Amino acid sequence: MADDQWNQLDTSSTPSTLQLILTNGQSVEVMFVGAPSPFDAIFLEKGYTLATPELVAQGKRISKRAAVNLYLPSTGGLHVFEQSTQFLNDVRMLRTAHPFESSVFTITRTRVGDSTRHAAAYSRPALPRERSAAASLPRHDLARWVQQTFGRPASAPVATPAVSVVLADRIAPEDAAQITSILASLHPAASVDFLGAFAVATVADLPVAQTGPALRYAFVLRSEYPLPAPALFGANNNIMYPPPPLSGRLPDATAQGRRHARPRNSTTHHDCHA
């Protein structure tokens, strides 16, 4: 059924505080969950309302729109996103290369006013905990949500718009850059350790509240994962870390990280989260 609804978007014709509304220039990572709920709407002075024969008879133009459930890794919750079916058709094309069940996408609001646009792009593979959460959370009844949000009579006052989702503030770019610089100077296993400790996919995903602990932990890792001393020079006098095996191939960084990784119950690790 989910596939059928996505495939029919191009031909298909309780007001909630869980609706996702982005501000100009704002981006958010999402996972698309389940089937969209398409509907016909007409734009009045203060917003959209469901199309009726009376409004169509007045010459009002019908807009094809749809609502869809989104899982936001940043909030850990399931939210409703309502957009034109043209936007969701673009998303549907992304699905051919990136299955919704295992992919995270980025939605960005690019303009405001009458020219508001939302763009979607593939971001990264979903983490196991994100896939599990997206699959297990109860889905919102989209048809009911659409009726409650847009099903008012044309003469009735427009309801107060849904409150936008408050997205978690991210770490400041300069702090993220400092942490990234520290990790880049260390053994590759340090990055694996750091991202796993804070359960994020990238340093830029850190909540601003974790800035202090993250910086302290990055400094701790400097003593935990120093690069080994260079043993020889490779082609063009490039220093090689660590020395290559006899086969001439560099060892896998992840495997090296496992050999250098310290026990996960390290006292230092817990101290940094205090």
NORNOR-V501006 format. One record per residue. N is the residue number from 1. RES is the residue in one small letter. SS is DSSP state (@ for helix, = for strand, . for the rest). PSI is psi in whole degrees, -180 to 180 (NA if undefined). NEAR is the number of other ideal C-beta (glycine too) atoms within 10 Angstrom. Layout:
((N RES SS PSI NEAR) (N RES SS PSI NEAR))
This chain:
((1 m . -40 7) (2 a @ -45 12) (3 d @ -41 10) (4 d @ -44 9) (5 q @ -41 18) (6 w @ -41 21) (7 n @ -21 11) (8 q . 2 14) (9 l . -34 21) (10 d . -9 13) (11 t . -14 9) (12 s . 122 16) (13 s . NA 10) (14 t . 102 11) (15 p . 133 14) (16 s . 141 14) (17 t . 3 11) (18 l . 5 18) (19 q = 136 19) (20 l . 118 21) (21 i . 118 15) (22 l . 150 18) (23 t . 169 9) (24 n . 128 11) (25 g . -4 10) (26 q . 142 13) (27 s = 153 15) (28 v = 142 21) (29 e = 138 20) (30 v = 162 25) (31 m = 132 23) (32 f = 131 27) (33 v = 121 20) (34 g = -166 20) (35 a = 148 19) (36 p = 163 25) (37 s = 98 22) (38 p = 152 22) (39 f = 159 23) (40 d = 131 17) (41 a = 160 21) (42 i = 133 18) (43 f = 121 13) (44 l = -166 13) (45 e . -38 5) (46 k . 9 10) (47 g = -175 13) (48 y = 149 17) (49 t = 156 21) (50 l = 140 18) (51 a . 139 20) (52 t . 158 15) (53 p @ -35 7) (54 e @ -43 10) (55 l @ -39 18) (56 v @ -38 13) (57 a @ -25 8) (58 q . 3 10) (59 g . 14 6) (60 k . 141 17) (61 r . 134 9) (62 i = 137 13) (63 s = 129 15) (64 k = 120 19) (65 r = 171 24) (66 a = 152 25) (67 a = 148 22) (68 v = 149 26) (69 n = 134 25) (70 l = 137 24) (71 y = 128 26) (72 l = 112 23) (73 p . -30 23) (74 s . -27 17) (75 t . -18 15) (76 g . 14 12) (77 g = 170 14) (78 l = 129 20) (79 h = 161 22) (80 v = 134 23) (81 f = 128 24) (82 e = 128 24) (83 q = 176 19) (84 s = 152 16) (85 t @ -20 21) (86 q @ -43 13) (87 f @ -46 20) (88 l @ -27 25) (89 n @ -38 14) (90 d @ -41 15) (91 v @ -41 22) (92 r @ -36 19) (93 m @ -34 9) (94 l @ -28 16) (95 r . -23 16) (96 t . -30 7) (97 a . -21 8) (98 h . 98 17) (99 p . 138 12) (100 f @ -35 20) (101 e @ -20 13) (102 s @ 16 14) (103 s = 145 20) (104 v = 134 23) (105 f = 160 21) (106 t = 126 14) (107 i = 132 23) (108 t = 132 15) (109 r = 120 17) (110 t . -23 14) (111 r . 173 12) (112 v . 176 11) (113 g @ -146 6) (114 d @ -18 5) (115 s @ 24 7) (116 t . 134 12) (117 r . 144 11) (118 h = 131 17) (119 a = 145 14) (120 a = 143 19) (121 a = 149 13) (122 y = 138 13) (123 s = -56 19) (124 r = 168 15) (125 p = 146 14) (126 a . 142 24) (127 l . 155 16) (128 p @ -41 9) (129 r @ -30 11) (130 e @ -42 21) (131 r @ -42 17) (132 s @ -45 11) (133 a @ -44 19) (134 a @ -34 24) (135 a @ -26 12) (136 s @ -22 9) (137 l . 141 14) (138 p . 136 7) (139 r . 144 12) (140 h . 145 22) (141 d . 97 14) (142 l @ -40 21) (143 a @ -41 12) (144 r @ -42 13) (145 w @ -43 21) (146 v @ -45 20) (147 q @ -43 15) (148 q @ -33 14) (149 t @ -38 22) (150 f @ 1 22) (151 g . 26 12) (152 r . 154 17) (153 p . 151 10) (154 a . -28 13) (155 s . -12 5) (156 a . 151 8) (157 p . 146 8) (158 v . 132 13) (159 a . 156 14) (160 t . 131 7) (161 p . 151 12) (162 a . 145 17) (163 v . 134 12) (164 s . 153 14) (165 v . 133 21) (166 v . 107 9) (167 l . 142 16) (168 a . 131 17) (169 d . 137 11) (170 r = 161 17) (171 i . 145 22) (172 a . 143 12) (173 p @ -38 9) (174 e @ -35 7) (175 d @ -40 19) (176 a @ -40 18) (177 a @ -39 13) (178 q @ -45 17) (179 i @ -44 22) (180 t @ -40 16) (181 s @ -42 11) (182 i @ -48 19) (183 l @ -35 21) (184 a @ -23 10) (185 s . -2 12) (186 l . 177 19) (187 h . 143 22) (188 p @ -27 18) (189 a @ -23 21) (190 a @ -39 25) (191 s @ -40 21) (192 v @ -44 17) (193 d @ -48 25) (194 f @ -51 23) (195 l @ -36 17) (196 g @ -37 11) (197 a @ -36 16) (198 f @ 2 17) (199 a . 48 11) (200 v . 160 19) (201 a . -32 16) (202 t . 162 12) (203 v @ -36 23) (204 a @ -17 13) (205 d @ -7 19) (206 l . 135 24) (207 p = 150 14) (208 v @ -29 12) (209 a @ -19 11) (210 q @ 7 18) (211 t @ -50 18) (212 g @ -55 11) (213 p @ -37 16) (214 a @ -42 23) (215 l @ -43 17) (216 r @ -41 14) (217 y @ -38 23) (218 a @ -40 21) (219 f @ -36 12) (220 v @ -40 18) (221 l @ -20 25) (222 r @ -33 13) (223 s @ -19 9) (224 e @ -34 18) (225 y . 56 22) (226 p . 151 13) (227 l . 143 13) (228 p . 157 11) (229 a . 142 8) (230 p . 135 13) (231 a . -27 11) (232 l . 173 9) (233 f = 138 10) (234 g . -158 14) (235 a @ 142 6) (236 n @ 28 5) (237 n @ 25 6) (238 n . 128 8) (239 i = 135 11) (240 m . 129 13) (241 y . 125 15) (242 p . -175 16) (243 p . 140 13) (244 p . 151 14) (245 p . 176 9) (246 l . -26 6) (247 s . -16 7) (248 g . -2 7) (249 r . 140 8) (250 l . 141 14) (251 p . 155 13) (252 d . 132 10) (253 a @ -37 13) (254 t @ -42 10) (255 a @ -40 10) (256 q @ -39 17) (257 g @ -38 17) (258 r @ -35 11) (259 r @ -30 8) (260 h @ -10 17) (261 a . 142 17) (262 r . 166 13) (263 p . 142 7) (264 r . -16 10) (265 n . 25 7) (266 s . 138 14) (267 t @ -37 8) (268 t @ -41 12) (269 h @ -45 17) (270 h @ -35 10) (271 d @ -34 12) (272 c . -13 20) (273 h . 3 11) (274 a . NA 6))
